[in-house]
Amino acid sequence: MTMGSGQNKQGGVVLIVSLIFLLLLAILATTVSETNLLQLRMARNDEAKMEVTQRALAIVDAILDDTDNIPVVGNIGYKICETDTATIPTTGCDEHEITMPTELLDSLADIDYYVERVGPLEVAVPFLDEDMAGSATAVKVARQQITVSFDRTETNQGAVTLVQGYLRLIVSTGSVTTSG
C-alpha cells in the first residue's frame, strides 16, 4: 500500500509542474500578442503621419504652382493667408489671397496655411566672384516661406506642421552691362 500512495504523490507533482509550464506559456502568448498589437498601432501611426505629411506637401506644391499665391509684397513678417473667410486662422494675416483647389482641402482636418516674407524685398544674389557672375548680377531674390499645418488629431489620424522656404528670382529693373 505504500507504493500506491507514493505514485499518487508523484502524479500530483507532475500536475503542478505541468500547470506551471502552462502558466508560463500563457504569459508568453499574452506578451507576444500585446507586442504584435503595439507594432500594429505604431505602423498605423506611421501611415497616418505619412499621409498628413503628403497632404501638407500637396498644399505647398499647389501654393507654389500659382504665382498669384506668392506675390512679392510687404516687409519682413508680411503674411498672406487663404481666401476662405470661414476658415481664416488667427495667425495675424495681412492679406487673404491664397486660393487652393478644393480637392486638396479635407473636411476632417484643421488646415492652416500661409506665405510669409522672411527677408528683405529684394536682395542681390550672393556670388563668390563678381567678375564670373555675368548676367546673373541683374537678378535679385526675395526670401519667403510657406507654412502648412495639417491636423487630424481629433480623428486620431496624425498632425504635421511643414515649413518650406524658397527664394523667388526677380529680374532687376536696371540695365545689364557687359564687359568686353
N, C-alpha and C positions, 0 to 999 in steps of 0.2 A: 503494500500500500504506500509505502514511502516513495516508490518510483512514480506512481501516478501523481502524487502531489508535487513532485519535482518537475514533471512535464507541464503541469498547469502554470507553475511559476515561470518557466521558460517561455511558454506561449504568451504570457502577459507582457514579458519584456519585449518580445518581437512586436507585439501590437503597439506598445509605447514608442519603440524606435520607428516603426512604420508611420505612426501619426506625426512624429517629429519631422521625418522626411517629407511627408505630405504637406505639413505646415510650411516648411522651407520652400517647397516647390510653389505653393500658393503665393507666398510673399514674392518670390522671384517673378512669377507670372504677372502679378499686380504691378510690380516695378517696371517690367518691360512694357506693359500696356500703358502705364502713365507716361513713360518716356516716349513711346510712339505718339501718344496724343499730344504731348508737348511739342514734338517735332512737327506734327501736322499743323498745329496752331502757328508755330514760327514760320512755316512755309506759307501759310495763308497771309500772315502779316507781311512777309517779304513781297508776295504777289500784290497785295493791296498798296504797299508803298511804291512798288514799281509802276503800278497803274496810275496813281495820282501824280507821280513824277512825270510820266509820259504825257498826261493831260496838261500839266503845267508847262511842259516844253512845247506842246502844241499851241498853247496860248501865246507863248513868247514868239514862236515862229509866225503866227498869224499877225501879231503886232508888227514884227519886222517886215512882213510881206507887203504891208500897206504903208507907204511913206507918209501918208496923211496922219497916221497914228503917232509919228515921232517927229514933229516939227522942231526945228532948231530955234527955240524962243526962250525968253526968260533968263533969269540969273541962276546961280547955283542954288539948288534946292527947289527949283520950279517943278511942280508935279502936274502931269496930265493924266487924267483918270478916265474911266469908262463913261460912255454917254448915257447909259441906262440910269435914269434918275431914281428908279425904285430901289436900286441896289448900290447907290453911291456909298462907298466906305467912308469912315471917319478918319481919313488919313491926311486931311488938310490939303485937298486938291486945289490947284489954281485954275485948271480948265477941265472940262469934261468932254473930250473929243475922241477918245479911242472907241472905234467900232469893232465889234467882234462877231464872227459868224455864229449863229445860234446853235449850230451843231457842236460847237466846242464847249458851250456852257452846260452845266449839269445842275438840274433842279435839286439833287440830293446833296450838293456840295455848297459850302460857303466859299465863294471865289472873290478874291480881291486882286486887282492888277493895276499897275500904273507905270508911267515912264517918268524918270526924274533926272534933271540935269545934275551932274556931279563934277563938272569942270567949267572953266570959262567958256564964253560963247564960241570963240574961235581961237585956236592955238596952233602955232606953226608945228609942222611935223618935225620931230627931232631927228637930226642927222649926225652921223659921226664925222663926216667930211662934207662941208658945204660945197666944195668945188666939184664933188662927184654927184651931188643931188640932182642936177639937171633941172628939168621942168617940174619936178616934184616940189620945188620951193613955191610954186603957185598954188599949192593945195594946203588947206588948213583942216584941222579936225575939231569936232565937237564931241565931248565925252558925255554920254548919258548911260543910264541903266534902267532895265526893266525888272520890276519886282512882281512876282506872281505868288499868291498864297492860295492853295487849293486844299480845302479842309473837308474831310468826310468822317470826322471822328464821331459825330452823332450816330452814324450807322456802322461804327467800328470798322471803317474801311480805309483808315490812314489819313495823313496830312503831310503837306510839304510846303516849304517856302523856298522859292527859287529866285535868285538874283543873277541876272545876266547883264554884264556890262558890254558896251560896244562903242566904237569910235565911228563917227559919221564923217566922211570926207566931204569937204566943201571947197569948191574952186574959188580962189581969191579973185576979187574984182579988179585987181591991179593988172598992169600989163606984164607980160612974160618977156624977159630979155634973155638973149642967148649970147654966149661969149664965142668969139670967132677966132 
